[in-house]
Amino acid sequence: MSIYRTRRSLKPVAMDSAREVPRALLLELLEDAQWAPTHGLTQPWRFQVFTGAARERLAGGLQAIYDATTPAAKRDEQKRAKLAVAPRTAPVVIALAAKVVPGGKIPEWEEIAAVSCAVQNLALSAHERGLGGYWSTPPAACAPEFAAWLGLDATHRMLGLFYLGWPRAGEAAPESTRGAPGERVVFHDV
């Protein structure tokens, strides 16, 4: 069966937090990611990779952004706590951004689509090597304030976080199904 049909999201809580992902392997995964389609070869993906102690700084930053961007009446302590736990649980956390040129030749939606393709490449490459990944889009990680926290300028659109790690020993891959293609595909032959 192909990697497209067996790849599943693996949440950080199901990852082995003690098992590091070697830097050489991370570079291979990121190399595969950058072979995504990109109109005009703009290669708009921007990845910032957090490992080791840097994940602690990321967790604190996400909580600070949550506090700054969420009105007090709408704050949810469980959501806030989750922003601190997940980055500490996964061995690798990648902040995902799309570099866009306002009014440029390539529309913003195409640049975001290219980054989405790059993340799919990353997920498939990780799966092929036995790792699991999970794309998460909490509002704090998609906020312009997060881009600024990362040192990115206003031409960047934040697309969330990609958690990456080895499955914990004995962790079964999540199951999933898809409908038949005929349910979502229309052929026009004439």
Backbone torsions as a table, in degrees:
resi	resn	phi	psi	omega
1	MET	NA	143.8	-174.6
2	SER	-74.4	159.9	178.7
3	ILE	-64.6	-23.7	178.5
4	TYR	-66.6	-33.5	-176.7
5	ARG	-90.3	-15.7	-178.3
6	THR	-106.8	-13.0	179.0
7	ARG	-67.5	133.4	177.0
8	ARG	-136.7	154.9	174.1
9	SER	-71.0	135.5	177.3
10	LEU	-119.4	109.3	-177.2
11	LYS	-66.9	152.8	-178.5
12	PRO	-53.3	-34.7	-179.3
13	VAL	-64.1	-18.4	179.2
14	ALA	-96.9	4.3	-179.4
15	MET	-94.5	151.0	177.1
16	ASP	-81.3	98.9	-174.7
17	SER	-66.5	-19.7	-178.4
18	ALA	-87.8	-13.0	-176.4
19	ARG	-98.5	110.6	-178.3
20	GLU	-73.1	155.9	172.8
21	VAL	-101.6	116.8	-177.3
22	PRO	-57.3	142.9	-179.0
23	ARG	-56.1	-40.2	179.8
24	ALA	-61.5	-39.9	177.7
25	LEU	-67.4	-42.1	177.0
26	LEU	-57.5	-42.4	179.6
27	LEU	-64.3	-37.5	176.1
28	GLU	-63.0	-44.8	179.7
29	LEU	-61.9	-43.2	-179.5
30	LEU	-69.4	-32.2	174.5
31	GLU	-63.9	-44.4	177.7
32	ASP	-62.3	-38.7	-179.6
33	ALA	-59.7	-40.5	-173.9
34	GLN	-74.4	-2.1	176.1
35	TRP	-89.5	16.7	176.7
36	ALA	-69.2	155.7	175.3
37	PRO	-63.8	141.6	-179.0
38	THR	-149.2	113.6	-179.4
39	HIS	-62.8	128.6	-179.6
40	GLY	70.7	11.9	-177.2
41	LEU	51.1	36.1	179.1
42	THR	-70.4	-23.4	-179.6
43	GLN	45.4	64.1	-170.8
44	PRO	-76.1	-5.3	-176.8
45	TRP	-70.3	138.1	174.2
46	ARG	-131.5	119.2	-177.8
47	PHE	-115.7	130.8	172.3
48	GLN	-118.1	119.0	-170.4
49	VAL	-101.0	126.9	179.3
50	PHE	-113.3	123.8	176.3
51	THR	-134.4	171.0	175.3
52	GLY	52.1	-138.5	-176.7
53	ALA	-66.4	-20.5	179.7
54	ALA	-63.0	-23.8	178.2
55	ARG	-65.4	-31.9	177.4
56	GLU	-65.1	-44.1	177.7
57	ARG	-63.2	-41.0	177.8
58	LEU	-61.4	-46.1	-179.9
59	ALA	-57.8	-45.9	178.6
60	GLY	-64.3	-40.2	178.6
61	GLY	-63.4	-42.7	179.2
62	LEU	-63.8	-40.6	178.1
63	GLN	-65.8	-39.6	178.7
64	ALA	-64.4	-39.8	178.2
65	ILE	-67.1	-41.1	176.7
66	TYR	-57.8	-46.8	-179.2
67	ASP	-62.2	-40.2	-176.7
68	ALA	-75.5	-26.4	-173.6
69	THR	-107.8	-6.2	-177.9
70	THR	-109.5	119.0	177.4
71	PRO	-57.0	144.2	-176.4
72	ALA	-52.7	-38.4	-178.5
73	ALA	-68.6	-18.8	-177.6
74	LYS	-106.6	2.5	-178.5
75	ARG	-68.9	140.7	179.6
76	ASP	-126.5	112.1	-175.5
77	GLU	-62.2	-29.7	177.0
78	GLN	-66.5	-44.3	178.3
79	LYS	-63.7	-41.9	179.7
80	ARG	-62.7	-44.7	179.6
81	ALA	-63.2	-38.7	-179.5
82	LYS	-61.9	-33.2	178.2
83	LEU	-63.8	-24.8	178.5
84	ALA	-89.7	-31.9	-174.9
85	VAL	-77.8	-49.6	-173.5
86	ALA	-57.5	-46.4	179.5
87	PRO	-64.2	-26.1	178.7
88	ARG	-81.3	-20.6	-175.8
89	THR	-84.8	-45.8	-179.8
90	ALA	-79.1	138.3	179.1
91	PRO	-65.5	-26.0	-178.9
92	VAL	-135.6	134.5	173.7
93	VAL	-128.6	127.7	-178.6
94	ILE	-115.5	119.8	174.2
95	ALA	-79.6	130.9	-174.1
96	LEU	-107.5	128.5	178.1
97	ALA	-138.6	153.0	173.6
98	ALA	-114.1	127.7	175.1
99	LYS	-86.3	120.8	-179.9
100	VAL	-122.9	151.0	177.1
101	VAL	-111.6	103.8	-179.2
102	PRO	-55.3	127.6	-179.0
103	GLY	72.8	10.1	-178.2
104	GLY	-77.8	-179.8	-178.5
105	LYS	-63.5	-36.6	-176.9
106	ILE	-99.4	122.7	179.7
107	PRO	-62.4	150.5	-179.4
108	GLU	-54.6	-41.6	-177.3
109	TRP	-62.4	-33.1	178.8
110	GLU	-70.7	-35.5	178.2
111	GLU	-67.8	-39.8	177.2
112	ILE	-66.0	-39.6	177.2
113	ALA	-62.7	-39.5	178.9
114	ALA	-63.4	-41.7	178.0
115	VAL	-64.9	-39.2	177.4
116	SER	-60.8	-40.7	176.3
117	CYS	-63.8	-39.7	179.0
118	ALA	-63.6	-39.3	178.3
119	VAL	-67.0	-37.8	176.0
120	GLN	-62.3	-43.7	176.2
121	ASN	-58.3	-44.0	179.3
122	LEU	-59.9	-46.4	-179.2
123	ALA	-63.0	-43.3	-179.8
124	LEU	-68.6	-40.1	178.4
125	SER	-63.5	-42.3	178.2
126	ALA	-63.2	-46.3	-179.2
127	HIS	-60.2	-41.7	-179.1
128	GLU	-60.9	-27.5	-178.1
129	ARG	-99.4	6.8	176.1
130	GLY	93.6	3.2	178.1
131	LEU	-92.7	163.2	174.6
132	GLY	-115.7	156.0	178.8
133	GLY	-141.4	158.6	-179.5
134	TYR	-148.5	122.4	178.3
135	TRP	-93.5	119.8	-177.9
136	SER	-120.2	141.1	-177.0
137	THR	-128.4	56.1	176.3
138	PRO	-64.8	145.2	-177.5
139	PRO	-51.4	-37.7	-179.7
140	ALA	-61.8	-34.5	-178.7
141	ALA	-83.6	-5.9	178.7
142	CYS	-111.8	2.2	-175.4
143	ALA	-82.3	148.7	174.2
144	PRO	-56.9	-30.2	178.2
145	GLU	-63.5	-31.5	177.0
146	PHE	-69.6	-40.5	176.0
147	ALA	-57.9	-45.5	179.4
148	ALA	-63.1	-41.7	178.6
149	TRP	-58.9	-35.7	179.1
150	LEU	-78.8	-7.7	-178.4
151	GLY	88.1	16.4	179.6
152	LEU	-94.1	150.7	-179.3
153	ASP	-88.5	-177.6	-173.7
154	ALA	-69.1	-5.4	177.2
155	THR	-85.4	4.7	-179.3
156	HIS	-106.2	136.9	175.1
157	ARG	-110.0	122.0	-179.6
158	MET	-79.2	135.1	-177.1
159	LEU	-119.3	16.1	175.1
160	GLY	104.4	-155.4	-175.4
161	LEU	-128.5	144.7	173.3
162	PHE	-116.5	116.1	178.1
163	TYR	-90.4	138.6	-174.3
164	LEU	-138.7	134.4	177.2
165	GLY	-177.3	174.1	177.3
166	TRP	-81.8	141.7	175.0
167	PRO	-63.3	144.2	174.2
168	ARG	-62.1	149.3	178.6
169	ALA	-54.9	132.2	178.5
170	GLY	80.6	-0.8	-179.6
171	GLU	-76.4	118.0	179.3
172	ALA	-78.0	142.5	177.0
173	ALA	-64.7	136.6	177.5
174	PRO	-60.0	148.1	178.1
175	GLU	-96.2	152.6	179.0
176	SER	-154.8	159.4	176.0
177	THR	-132.9	162.6	174.1
178	ARG	-134.5	148.8	176.1
179	GLY	-71.3	167.2	177.0
180	ALA	-65.2	143.4	-179.8
181	PRO	-54.2	-33.4	-178.7
182	GLY	-60.2	-20.2	179.0
183	GLU	-74.3	-18.8	-174.8
184	ARG	-130.0	5.9	-176.5
185	VAL	-125.3	135.9	175.5
186	VAL	-121.1	124.3	176.3
187	PHE	-94.9	136.2	175.1
188	HIS	-116.2	105.6	-175.7
189	ASP	-100.3	-16.5	-177.0
190	VAL	-128.8	NA	NA
